[in-house]
């Protein structure tokens, strides 16, 4: 088997692509941890690799910002439900389900794009971490 050619100038290496993919995939830990893993996984990977891998720095911040945005939406929906004494659930439940499906789909798309070496930008994301 011939050795793999080196990446083109400016293109992320295979290791960078893999770590960027893990930054996006690690958000799925939230499914197991009740939501906390959505932030912890991307945060840890970003903090560990941001200095040595520019592509991981970019994609780690992107994954973290997206998951913070989705988390804020979830908190807002819960607050809406509470302050309306449950009536807000008529709006919060369908919006929450749609947001959850969108979160899963966008996380999978970002994972695939990162593995291809493409810098993915999540839609409707607050860029809180710069």
PLY file of the C-alpha trace (Angstrom):
ply
format ascii 1.0
element vertex 130
property float x
property float y
property float z
element edge 129
property int vertex1
property int vertex2
end_header
0.00 0.00 0.00
1.55 3.34 -1.01
1.93 6.00 1.69
-0.71 8.70 1.78
0.41 11.96 0.20
0.97 14.93 2.48
-1.91 17.42 2.70
-1.96 20.36 0.30
-0.59 23.63 1.62
-3.12 25.13 4.02
-5.27 21.98 4.12
-5.74 20.34 7.52
-3.82 17.14 8.17
-5.59 13.83 8.74
-4.97 14.18 12.48
-6.46 17.69 12.53
-9.50 16.51 10.59
-9.95 13.62 13.03
-9.76 15.85 16.12
-12.13 18.39 14.54
-14.53 15.54 13.83
-14.27 14.47 17.49
-15.01 18.04 18.59
-18.34 17.90 16.77
-19.11 14.28 17.68
-18.34 14.81 21.36
-21.47 16.97 21.61
-23.45 13.75 21.32
-22.31 12.98 24.86
-25.21 15.22 25.84
-27.58 12.41 24.90
-26.03 10.28 27.65
-25.30 12.95 30.26
-28.59 14.81 30.14
-27.27 17.77 28.16
-24.09 18.65 30.05
-21.90 16.70 27.63
-23.01 18.99 24.80
-20.65 21.61 26.19
-18.00 19.55 27.97
-16.90 17.43 25.00
-16.28 20.27 22.51
-14.82 22.46 25.27
-12.24 19.89 26.37
-11.13 19.09 22.81
-10.94 22.77 21.91
-8.93 23.68 25.03
-6.47 20.81 24.57
-5.87 21.19 20.82
-6.45 24.88 20.04
-2.79 25.87 20.28
-1.35 23.08 18.17
-4.05 22.59 15.51
-5.64 25.65 13.85
-8.41 23.63 12.16
-9.40 22.08 15.50
-9.30 25.54 17.08
-11.79 26.81 14.50
-14.10 23.78 14.50
-13.94 23.33 18.29
-15.11 26.92 18.78
-17.81 26.39 16.18
-19.09 23.23 17.90
-18.98 24.92 21.30
-20.81 28.02 20.08
-23.52 25.93 18.42
-24.10 23.83 21.52
-24.19 26.92 23.74
-26.79 28.43 21.39
-28.94 25.30 21.48
-28.57 25.15 25.28
-29.72 28.77 25.60
-32.72 28.00 23.41
-33.57 25.07 25.68
-33.34 27.25 28.78
-35.51 29.91 27.13
-38.16 27.31 26.29
-38.19 26.01 29.87
-38.47 29.55 31.25
-41.33 30.27 28.83
-43.15 27.18 30.04
-42.62 28.10 33.70
-43.64 31.76 33.49
-46.83 30.86 31.60
-47.73 28.19 34.17
-47.45 25.43 31.58
-49.31 27.08 28.71
-46.01 27.90 27.05
-45.47 24.18 26.65
-47.89 24.30 23.72
-45.20 26.28 21.90
-42.11 25.04 23.71
-42.68 21.34 23.07
-42.90 21.47 19.25
-40.11 24.05 19.03
-37.96 21.94 21.36
-38.53 18.79 19.30
-37.67 20.61 16.07
-34.57 22.13 17.69
-33.47 18.72 18.94
-33.81 17.16 15.50
-32.00 20.12 13.90
-29.23 19.85 16.53
-28.69 16.18 15.70
-28.76 16.71 11.92
-26.41 19.72 12.00
-24.01 17.92 14.34
-23.82 14.96 11.95
-23.33 17.26 8.94
-20.57 19.16 10.77
-18.87 15.89 11.70
-18.85 14.74 8.08
-17.59 18.10 6.81
-14.82 18.22 9.43
-13.72 14.74 8.39
-13.51 16.02 4.80
-11.39 18.97 5.94
-14.10 21.57 5.28
-14.62 24.31 7.87
-18.34 23.99 8.66
-20.44 26.89 9.94
-23.61 26.04 11.83
-26.63 28.17 10.87
-28.29 30.51 13.39
-25.42 30.25 15.86
-24.37 32.91 18.35
-20.60 33.39 18.04
-19.89 33.80 21.76
-16.43 32.18 21.81
-14.11 33.99 19.44
0 1
1 2
2 3
3 4
4 5
5 6
6 7
7 8
8 9
9 10
10 11
11 12
12 13
13 14
14 15
15 16
16 17
17 18
18 19
19 20
20 21
21 22
22 23
23 24
24 25
25 26
26 27
27 28
28 29
29 30
30 31
31 32
32 33
33 34
34 35
35 36
36 37
37 38
38 39
39 40
40 41
41 42
42 43
43 44
44 45
45 46
46 47
47 48
48 49
49 50
50 51
51 52
52 53
53 54
54 55
55 56
56 57
57 58
58 59
59 60
60 61
61 62
62 63
63 64
64 65
65 66
66 67
67 68
68 69
69 70
70 71
71 72
72 73
73 74
74 75
75 76
76 77
77 78
78 79
79 80
80 81
81 82
82 83
83 84
84 85
85 86
86 87
87 88
88 89
89 90
90 91
91 92
92 93
93 94
94 95
95 96
96 97
97 98
98 99
99 100
100 101
101 102
102 103
103 104
104 105
105 106
106 107
107 108
108 109
109 110
110 111
111 112
112 113
113 114
114 115
115 116
116 117
117 118
118 119
119 120
120 121
121 122
122 123
123 124
124 125
125 126
126 127
127 128
128 129
